[in-house]
Amino acid sequence: MSELDFLSRAFGFGAQAADEEGVVATRDTLQRMNSAFRILTDAMPQMVWSTLPDGFHDYYNARWYEFTGVPQGSTDGEGWNGMFHPDDQEHSRRVWQHALETGDQYEVTYRLRHHSGEYRWTLGRALPLKNEQGKIVRWIGTCTDIHESKMMMEENEVLSRELSHRIKNIFAVINGLIGMSARQNPQLRPMAAELQDRIAALGRAHEFARPHSEQSRPIAVASTLHGLLGEILSAYPALGAGRLTMTGDNPEIDDRSATPVALVFHELATNSAKYGALSSDLGTVAIEIAQNGNDVLIDWIEQKGPALQGEPNETGFGTRLVQLAVTQQLAGAIERHWLAEGLRVDMRISASRLKRAEGAPV
């Protein structure tokens, strides 16, 4: 199919036969197509532009001139780049040059000068039009004003940071109140220390899994189960020594699941450091994770620690806390096996509780 046939079909005109009044008919078809293209693009809310294969801009629709307020034809050729914010010009030029050299889709966000004189955030996109031999014959692109949504995102990020700061302050105040009470009542100090550790773990989980921008996101840490566990367990030397390991699948998590997950593994690690494998210089803990559909299976396996004499007679508060977190908040189940070589805890939790589905209510 020739370029003319391609364009004719794209705009709803039947292909002209080669013997149909020759050049006159072809010229008439091209004129009608050109008129249809201009009507179509002028009716669009986006700015539309077009270039030759080498990137020479030779067409802008009416929205472009309405938005920018520049004279007709003043941004042809390379004049368009001068309409961008000075800080965005070099990056936009590099992205555009890459698209021209490779034929890849062009997509870039930049600030475009409005006729009012202000710069507004804009999303630029373009795709190449190719002939039947695969050669690029033209680029068709759009510019979409995204300024309002960009400003809203930035405002939400500021609010998120402020909210996170206040939540962290609340954790600090609670920890301070607990410490003050413990100083006034020495008999409460052991329980107060455990409670403060739990609150600190919750604070780390909150900071890890709260909504982040690209700027505030923790470096090299994704919002995944491995990432959160690494954050919670980083205080234990066994992690750096390779005696506390995580293997297997790495499902994503969100802010809702971070709190119960942090509590569960804080309790397991604390008990292990007091009585189990992590209390020994040779002890090991292996965390094995496997996802099967909506089930995430997590095994906590302790070995080479003090020999166990069977299941304890009493259940502590931490054990009950773990049970509630797994069964109620994470919609799962938990089993403990008091083996001679060490404690083994098998957990099954719901993947849909670890991370909300797209579009699900917060």
C-alpha positions in Angstrom: 0.0 0.0 0.0 1.4 3.3 -1.0 1.7 6.4 1.2 -1.2 7.9 -0.6 -3.4 4.8 -0.2 -2.4 4.7 3.5 -3.4 8.3 4.1 -6.5 8.0 2.0 -7.8 5.1 4.1 -6.7 6.7 7.3 -8.9 9.7 6.6 -11.8 7.9 5.1 -11.2 8.4 1.4 -11.1 5.5 -1.1 -7.8 4.8 -2.8 -7.6 6.4 -6.2 -6.8 4.0 -9.1 -3.7 4.8 -11.0 -5.6 5.5 -14.2 -8.2 7.7 -12.6 -7.6 11.0 -14.2 -4.0 10.9 -13.3 -2.3 13.8 -11.6 -5.4 15.9 -11.3 -7.3 13.3 -9.4 -4.3 12.7 -7.2 -3.9 16.4 -6.4 -7.6 16.6 -5.6 -7.4 13.7 -3.2 -4.4 15.2 -1.5 -6.1 18.5 -1.1 -9.2 16.9 0.4 -7.1 14.8 2.7 -5.1 17.9 3.8 -8.4 19.8 4.5 -9.8 16.8 6.5 -6.5 16.6 8.5 -6.6 20.3 9.4 -10.3 20.2 10.4 -9.7 17.1 12.5 -6.7 18.5 14.3 -8.2 22.0 14.8 -11.2 20.3 16.4 -9.0 18.5 18.9 -8.4 20.0 22.4 -4.7 19.1 22.2 -2.1 21.0 20.3 -1.1 18.9 17.3 2.0 19.2 15.2 3.7 17.4 12.4 7.3 17.2 11.0 9.2 15.9 8.1 11.2 12.7 8.6 14.3 14.7 9.6 12.3 16.5 12.4 11.7 19.7 10.6 8.4 21.1 12.1 6.1 22.3 9.3 2.6 22.2 10.8 0.8 23.2 14.0 -2.9 23.2 14.5 -5.0 26.1 15.8 -4.7 25.1 19.5 -0.9 25.6 19.3 -1.2 29.2 18.2 -4.0 29.8 20.7 -2.0 28.4 23.6 1.4 30.1 22.7 0.1 33.3 21.1 3.0 33.2 18.6 2.6 34.3 15.0 1.8 31.7 12.4 4.9 29.9 11.1 7.2 31.4 13.8 7.9 28.1 15.4 8.5 26.1 12.2 11.8 24.3 11.9 13.7 24.5 15.2 11.8 27.4 16.5 9.7 25.2 18.8 12.5 24.5 21.2 12.7 28.2 22.2 9.2 28.0 23.5 10.3 25.6 26.2 11.5 26.7 29.7 15.3 27.2 29.5 15.9 24.4 32.0 13.9 21.9 29.9 15.2 22.7 26.4 18.4 20.6 26.4 16.6 17.5 27.8 13.7 17.8 25.4 16.1 18.2 22.4 18.0 15.0 23.4 14.8 13.0 23.7 13.5 14.3 20.4 16.9 13.5 18.7 16.8 10.0 20.1 13.4 9.4 18.6 14.5 10.7 15.2 17.5 8.4 15.2 15.8 5.3 16.4 12.1 5.7 15.4 11.1 5.1 19.0 8.0 6.8 20.4 8.7 10.4 21.5 7.4 11.3 25.0 8.7 14.0 27.2 7.3 16.4 29.9 8.4 20.0 29.8 7.2 23.5 30.6 5.8 25.3 27.6 5.5 29.1 27.4 1.8 30.2 27.5 0.6 33.3 25.7 0.2 34.9 29.2 3.9 34.6 29.7 3.8 31.8 32.3 5.3 28.4 31.7 2.8 25.5 32.0 3.7 21.8 32.3 3.0 20.0 29.1 3.2 16.3 27.9 4.6 16.0 24.4 4.2 12.8 22.5 4.8 11.7 18.9 4.7 8.6 16.7 6.3 8.0 13.3 4.2 7.4 10.2 5.8 4.8 8.0 5.3 3.7 4.4 5.0 0.1 3.2 8.8 -0.3 3.2 9.0 0.7 6.8 10.5 4.1 6.1 9.4 7.1 8.2 7.7 9.6 6.0 6.4 11.9 8.8 6.0 12.4 12.5 2.7 13.3 14.1 2.7 14.6 17.6 0.6 16.2 20.3 1.1 18.6 23.2 -1.2 18.2 26.2 -1.5 20.8 29.0 -1.0 18.8 32.2 -0.2 21.8 34.4 -3.2 21.5 36.8 -2.6 17.8 37.4 1.1 18.4 37.9 0.5 21.1 40.4 -2.0 18.9 42.2 0.5 16.1 42.4 3.1 18.4 43.8 0.7 19.7 46.4 -0.3 16.2 47.4 3.4 15.4 47.8 3.9 18.4 50.2 0.8 17.3 52.2 2.0 13.7 52.3 5.4 14.8 53.6 3.8 17.0 56.2 1.4 14.2 57.3 4.3 11.8 57.5 6.3 14.3 59.6 3.4 14.7 62.0 2.9 10.9 62.3 6.6 10.4 63.1 6.3 13.1 65.7 3.3 11.2 67.2 5.5 8.1 67.4 8.2 10.1 69.1 5.8 11.6 71.6 4.3 8.2 72.5 7.8 6.8 73.0 8.7 9.7 75.2 5.6 9.3 77.3 6.3 5.6 77.8 9.9 6.4 78.7 8.7 9.0 81.2 6.3 6.5 82.8 9.0 3.9 83.1 11.3 6.2 84.8 8.6 7.0 87.4 7.7 3.3 87.8 10.9 1.2 87.6 8.9 -2.0 87.7 7.4 -1.1 84.3 10.8 -0.7 82.6 11.1 -4.1 80.9 7.6 -3.9 79.5 8.2 -0.2 78.5 11.3 -1.2 76.6 9.5 -3.8 74.6 6.7 -1.4 73.8 9.1 1.3 72.7 10.8 -1.2 70.4 7.4 -2.1 68.8 6.6 1.5 68.3 10.0 2.1 66.7 9.3 -0.8 64.3 6.0 0.7 63.4 7.7 4.1 62.7 10.2 2.4 60.3 7.4 0.6 58.6 5.4 3.8 58.1 8.3 5.7 56.6 9.2 2.7 54.3 5.7 2.1 52.9 4.1 5.5 52.9 3.3 7.1 49.4 6.5 8.5 48.0 7.6 10.7 45.1 10.7 9.9 43.1 12.5 12.4 45.3 11.4 11.1 48.7 11.5 7.4 48.0 14.2 5.6 49.9 17.2 5.0 47.7 17.5 1.5 46.2 14.6 0.2 48.2 11.4 -0.7 46.5 8.0 -1.2 48.3 8.4 -4.9 48.5 8.3 -7.5 51.2 12.1 -8.1 51.0 12.7 -4.4 51.2 10.5 -4.0 54.3 12.0 -7.0 56.0 15.5 -5.7 55.4 14.5 -2.4 57.0 12.9 -4.0 60.0 15.7 -6.6 60.5 18.6 -4.2 59.8 19.3 -3.8 63.5 20.4 -7.4 63.8 24.1 -8.2 63.1 23.1 -11.6 61.8 21.6 -9.9 58.7 24.9 -8.4 57.7 26.8 -11.6 58.7 24.6 -13.7 56.4 23.1 -15.7 59.1 19.7 -14.1 58.6 18.6 -14.5 55.0 15.6 -13.9 52.8 15.0 -16.0 49.6 12.2 -16.6 47.2 9.5 -14.4 45.7 9.3 -10.7 46.5 5.7 -9.5 46.4 4.8 -5.8 46.5 3.4 -4.2 49.6 1.7 -1.0 50.5 1.1 1.3 53.5 -1.8 -0.8 54.8 0.1 -4.1 55.1 3.4 -2.6 56.3 2.2 -2.2 59.9 1.1 -5.8 60.6 4.1 -7.2 58.6 6.5 -5.1 60.7 4.9 -6.2 63.9 5.0 -9.9 63.0 8.7 -9.9 62.0 9.7 -7.6 64.8 8.2 -10.0 67.3 9.8 -13.0 65.7 13.2 -11.4 65.6 13.0 -10.1 69.1 12.0 -13.5 70.5 14.8 -15.2 68.5 17.4 -12.7 69.8 16.3 -13.4 73.4 15.7 -17.1 73.3 16.2 -18.6 69.9 18.7 -18.8 67.0 19.7 -15.2 67.0 20.8 -15.4 70.7 23.7 -17.7 69.5 26.7 -16.6 67.5 26.2 -19.6 65.2 22.4 -19.5 65.0 20.7 -18.9 61.6 17.3 -17.7 60.5 16.0 -18.4 57.0 13.0 -16.5 55.7 11.6 -18.3 52.6 8.9 -16.7 50.6 6.8 -18.3 47.8 3.7 -16.8 46.1 1.1 -19.1 44.7 -1.8 -17.1 43.2 -3.3 -15.0 46.0 -1.5 -17.0 48.7 1.9 -15.8 49.9 3.7 -18.5 51.9 6.4 -17.4 54.4 8.5 -19.8 56.4 10.6 -18.5 59.3 13.2 -21.3 60.0 15.6 -21.1 63.0 18.5 -23.5 63.3 21.8 -23.9 65.3 20.4 -22.0 68.3 19.7 -23.3 71.8 17.9 -26.7 71.7 14.1 -26.4 72.3 12.3 -28.6 74.8 8.9 -28.3 73.1 6.1 -25.8 73.1 6.0 -23.3 76.0 3.3 -23.7 78.6 2.2 -20.1 78.4 1.5 -17.8 75.4 3.0 -14.3 75.7 1.5 -11.0 74.5 3.9 -10.9 71.5 2.7 -14.3 70.3 -0.9 -13.3 70.6 -0.1 -10.0 68.7 1.5 -12.0 65.8 -1.5 -14.3 65.7 -4.0 -11.4 65.4 -1.9 -9.6 62.8 -1.6 -12.6 60.5 -5.2 -13.9 60.8 -7.1 -10.7 61.0 -5.1 -7.9 59.3 -3.4 -10.1 56.7 -6.3 -12.6 56.2 -4.0 -15.6 56.7 -3.0 -18.4 59.0 0.0 -19.2 61.1 1.5 -22.4 62.5 4.4 -22.8 64.9 6.5 -25.9 65.1 8.7 -26.2 68.2 11.4 -28.5 66.7 14.5 -29.5 68.6 16.8 -27.7 66.1 14.8 -24.5 66.3 11.5 -22.8 65.9 9.8 -23.0 62.6 6.9 -20.6 61.8 4.8 -21.3 58.7 2.5 -18.4 57.6 0.0 -18.0 54.8 -1.1 -14.5 54.0 -3.3 -12.9 51.3 -1.5 -11.2 48.5 -4.5 -8.9 48.1 -3.9 -7.7 51.7 -0.3 -7.0 51.0 -1.1 -4.6 48.2 -4.4 -3.1 47.1 -5.6 -3.8 43.6 -5.4 -0.8 41.2 -8.4 1.4 41.8 -9.3 -0.1 45.1 -10.3 2.3 47.9 -7.5 3.5 50.2 
